[in-house]
Amino acid sequence: MTSTATPPTTPATDTTPAWLPVTAVAVTLVFWASAFVAIRHLGEDFSPGALSLGRTLVGALCLGVVALASQGVPHPTGRQWVSLITIGVLWFGVYNVALNAGERRVDAGTAAMLIQVSPVLVAVLAAIFLNEKFTVYIGLGLALAFTGVGLISMSSSESSDHDVIGVLLCLVSAVVYSISLILQKPLVAKLPAIHVTWLACTIGAIACLPFVGQLVDQTRDAPTSSVLWVVYLGVFPTAIAFTTYAYALQHMSASSLAITTYLVPPITIVMGLIFLDEAPPAMAYVGGALALVGVAVARRKPRAAAEEVTPPA
């Protein structure tokens, strides 16, 4: 009977300094913002599938070296393998291909704003599949967020450099990101974050193997600077940023962590102005702001419920 006292003491044993998860989040946001700019820059040299394969191959190699050296060989259960395969195919495969294709049609800042509807989708999916309460705030936030997406779509259709297909491709990325986040949360509670990221990235690379011919041909023809940018995407926004994100997810709630990604669009827009000399259409700013307001509303909790789930200091 005394063994039942062990689970309650688990939270108390977490002596992680508060600044470590915050630092992990900051690193993630900067690298992910830079990824939108790098993807946009590489659109002329690499096709969406080839870029996804190159990025995940480099990321999987870097992650594998660190994971095996620091944590040893992972031993996921059968059920965990199902989640890992799903995350790998969706987040590292479908997400990357759809985003790469979308950014050939919309600028980096617009793509970053569209991805930020994902916290609303996370709340909706959690209500459906995790039996979390579907509140009025979620419904209102969903309406506001997709009204903002509609404005972004309108601005895209009126711009010669943007189109609605690009918006839809970015929304596909947002959907698979949301599904993957829900699946990843219980995994990082049981497995090291580096193992989860490495295995999922490796699975994503395997899923993108049909593009190997394109990658070989385009790498041969691309300038050295573009090849180095692909390596950058694999090392920093993929290997490092996904690991720091998974680490932060171990020490923060999924909803709280999702809210921090609100900072990605403004960082991306500034980087886009500096490195690409481009910015979203004027109406896209309005749509993006409305979408972020919708996300903020959706993440609100009724006052009574918020008081009930407030954790101890």
C-alpha positions in Angstrom: 0.0 0.0 0.0 2.9 2.4 0.6 3.8 2.3 -3.1 0.7 4.4 -3.8 2.4 7.4 -2.3 5.0 7.5 -5.1 2.9 9.1 -8.0 1.9 12.2 -6.0 5.5 13.0 -5.2 6.5 13.0 -8.9 5.8 16.8 -9.5 7.8 17.7 -6.4 10.9 16.0 -7.7 11.0 18.3 -10.8 13.6 20.8 -9.7 14.2 22.2 -13.2 15.0 25.9 -13.0 12.2 28.0 -14.3 14.5 29.8 -16.8 15.4 26.6 -18.7 11.9 26.0 -20.2 11.6 29.7 -21.0 15.0 29.6 -22.7 14.0 26.5 -24.7 10.8 28.3 -25.9 12.8 31.4 -26.9 15.3 29.3 -28.9 12.4 27.4 -30.6 10.5 30.6 -31.6 13.6 32.3 -33.2 14.6 29.2 -35.1 11.1 28.4 -36.3 10.6 32.0 -37.4 13.8 31.8 -39.4 12.6 28.5 -41.0 9.7 30.4 -42.7 12.2 32.8 -44.2 14.6 30.0 -45.3 11.8 28.0 -46.9 10.6 31.0 -48.9 14.2 31.7 -50.0 14.8 28.1 -51.2 11.5 27.9 -53.2 13.4 28.5 -56.5 16.1 25.8 -55.9 14.2 23.0 -54.2 10.8 21.5 -54.7 8.6 21.0 -51.6 9.2 17.2 -51.4 13.0 17.4 -52.0 13.3 20.2 -49.4 11.3 18.2 -46.8 13.5 15.1 -47.4 16.8 17.1 -47.2 15.7 18.9 -44.0 14.5 15.7 -42.2 17.5 13.7 -43.2 19.9 16.2 -41.8 17.7 16.6 -38.7 17.4 12.9 -38.1 21.2 12.4 -38.4 22.0 15.1 -35.9 19.3 14.0 -33.5 20.3 10.4 -33.7 23.9 11.1 -32.7 22.8 13.2 -29.7 20.0 10.8 -28.7 22.0 7.6 -28.7 25.0 9.3 -27.0 23.0 10.9 -24.2 20.0 8.6 -23.7 20.9 5.3 -25.3 18.6 3.1 -27.4 14.9 4.0 -26.9 12.3 1.3 -26.1 8.8 2.6 -27.0 5.8 0.4 -26.4 3.6 -0.7 -29.3 1.1 2.0 -28.6 3.8 4.7 -28.4 5.2 3.5 -31.7 1.7 4.1 -33.3 1.8 7.7 -32.0 5.4 8.2 -33.1 4.7 7.0 -36.6 1.6 9.2 -36.8 3.6 12.2 -35.6 6.5 11.5 -37.9 4.3 11.1 -41.0 2.1 14.1 -40.2 4.4 16.7 -38.5 7.7 15.9 -40.2 6.3 14.7 -43.5 2.9 16.2 -44.5 3.5 19.4 -42.5 6.8 20.2 -44.2 5.7 19.3 -47.7 2.5 21.3 -47.4 4.3 24.3 -45.9 7.0 24.2 -48.5 4.4 24.2 -51.2 2.4 26.9 -49.6 5.3 29.2 -49.2 5.9 29.1 -53.0 2.6 30.9 -53.2 2.5 33.2 -50.1 5.1 35.2 -48.3 6.8 33.9 -45.1 4.9 36.3 -42.8 1.5 35.3 -44.2 2.4 31.6 -43.8 3.5 32.1 -40.2 0.2 33.9 -39.4 -1.8 31.1 -40.9 0.0 28.4 -38.9 -1.0 30.3 -35.7 -4.6 29.2 -36.0 -3.4 25.8 -34.7 -3.9 26.6 -31.0 -7.6 27.0 -31.7 -7.6 23.7 -33.6 -5.8 22.1 -30.6 -8.6 23.3 -28.3 -11.2 21.8 -30.6 -9.5 18.5 -31.0 -8.9 18.2 -27.3 -12.6 18.8 -26.7 -13.4 16.0 -29.3 -10.8 13.4 -28.5 -9.7 14.2 -24.9 -13.1 14.9 -23.5 -12.1 18.4 -22.5 -15.0 20.9 -22.2 -16.0 22.7 -25.3 -16.6 26.3 -24.0 -18.3 29.3 -25.5 -14.8 30.9 -25.7 -13.6 28.0 -28.0 -16.5 28.5 -30.3 -16.1 32.3 -30.5 -12.4 32.0 -30.9 -12.8 29.5 -33.7 -15.2 31.9 -35.5 -12.8 34.8 -35.1 -9.7 32.9 -36.1 -11.3 31.6 -39.3 -12.7 35.0 -40.1 -9.1 36.2 -40.0 -8.1 33.4 -42.3 -10.8 34.5 -44.7 -9.4 38.0 -44.7 -5.9 36.6 -45.4 -7.4 34.6 -48.3 -9.0 37.7 -49.7 -5.8 39.6 -49.5 -4.0 36.7 -51.2 -6.5 36.5 -54.1 -6.0 40.2 -54.7 -2.2 40.0 -54.8 -0.3 38.9 -57.8 2.2 37.1 -55.6 -0.3 35.3 -53.5 -3.1 32.8 -54.0 -5.8 30.9 -52.1 -4.2 27.5 -52.8 -1.1 28.7 -50.8 -3.4 29.7 -47.9 -5.1 26.3 -48.0 -1.7 24.5 -48.0 -0.6 26.4 -45.0 -3.9 25.5 -43.2 -3.2 21.8 -43.9 0.1 22.3 -42.1 -1.7 23.9 -39.2 -4.2 21.0 -38.9 -1.5 18.3 -38.9 0.6 20.3 -36.4 -2.4 20.5 -34.1 -3.0 16.7 -34.3 0.6 16.0 -33.7 0.8 18.2 -30.6 -2.0 16.4 -28.9 -0.3 13.0 -29.7 3.1 14.3 -28.5 2.1 15.5 -25.1 1.6 12.0 -23.5 4.8 10.7 -25.3 7.1 13.3 -23.8 5.7 12.5 -20.4 7.0 8.9 -20.7 10.0 9.1 -23.1 12.9 11.5 -23.3 12.2 14.5 -25.5 15.3 13.9 -27.7 14.1 10.3 -28.4 10.6 11.4 -29.4 12.0 14.1 -31.7 14.6 11.8 -33.3 12.3 8.9 -33.9 9.5 11.1 -35.3 12.0 13.0 -37.6 13.5 9.7 -38.8 10.0 8.4 -39.7 9.3 11.7 -41.4 12.4 11.3 -43.5 11.4 7.7 -44.4 8.0 9.0 -45.5 9.7 11.6 -47.8 12.0 9.0 -49.5 9.9 9.0 -52.7 11.5 12.5 -53.3 15.1 11.2 -53.1 15.5 11.5 -56.9 14.4 15.1 -56.9 16.7 15.9 -53.9 19.8 14.4 -55.7 19.1 16.3 -58.9 18.3 19.6 -57.3 21.2 19.5 -54.9 23.5 19.0 -57.8 22.1 22.0 -59.6 21.6 24.3 -56.6 24.2 26.9 -55.5 26.3 26.0 -52.5 24.6 28.7 -50.4 21.2 27.1 -50.9 22.5 23.7 -50.0 23.9 25.2 -46.8 20.4 26.7 -46.1 18.9 23.2 -46.3 21.5 22.0 -43.8 20.6 25.0 -41.6 16.9 23.9 -41.7 17.9 20.4 -40.7 20.2 21.4 -37.8 18.6 24.5 -36.3 14.8 24.7 -36.9 14.5 20.9 -37.0 17.0 19.1 -34.7 17.5 21.9 -32.2 14.1 23.7 -32.2 11.9 20.6 -32.2 13.9 19.2 -29.3 13.8 22.4 -27.3 10.0 22.5 -28.0 9.6 18.9 -26.8 11.6 19.7 -23.7 9.4 22.8 -23.0 6.4 20.6 -23.5 7.6 18.4 -20.6 7.5 21.4 -18.2 4.6 23.4 -19.6 1.0 22.7 -20.5 0.3 22.2 -24.2 -2.1 25.2 -24.3 0.4 27.5 -22.5 3.2 26.5 -24.9 1.0 26.9 -27.9 0.2 30.5 -26.9 3.9 31.4 -26.9 4.0 30.7 -30.7 2.0 34.0 -31.1 5.5 35.6 -31.3 6.5 33.7 -34.4 4.6 35.8 -37.0 6.0 39.2 -36.0 9.6 37.7 -35.8 9.0 36.2 -39.2 7.7 39.4 -40.7 10.8 41.3 -39.5 13.1 38.7 -40.8 11.2 38.7 -44.1 11.7 42.4 -44.5 15.4 42.2 -43.7 16.4 39.1 -45.7 13.7 38.8 -48.4 12.6 42.4 -48.8 9.0 41.3 -48.7 6.0 41.7 -46.4 2.4 40.4 -46.2 -0.4 42.4 -48.0 -2.0 45.1 -45.8 -5.3 43.2 -45.4 -3.3 40.1 -44.3 -2.1 42.0 -41.2 -5.7 42.7 -40.2 -6.6 39.0 -40.8 -3.6 37.8 -38.9 -4.4 40.1 -36.0 -8.0 38.9 -36.0 -6.9 35.2 -36.1 -4.6 35.8 -33.1 -7.4 37.5 -31.2 -9.5 34.4 -31.9 -6.7 32.1 -30.6 -6.4 34.2 -27.4 -10.2 34.0 -26.9 -10.3 30.3 -27.5 -7.6 29.7 -24.9 -9.6 31.5 -22.1 -11.2 29.4 -19.5 -14.4 30.1 -17.4 -13.3 31.8 -14.2 -14.5 29.0 -11.9 -12.8 26.3 -14.0 -9.6 28.3 -14.1 -9.6 28.6 -10.3 -10.1 24.8 -10.0 -7.2 23.9 -12.2 -4.7 26.5 -10.9 -1.6 24.5 -9.9 0.3 25.1 -6.7 3.2 27.5 -6.8 
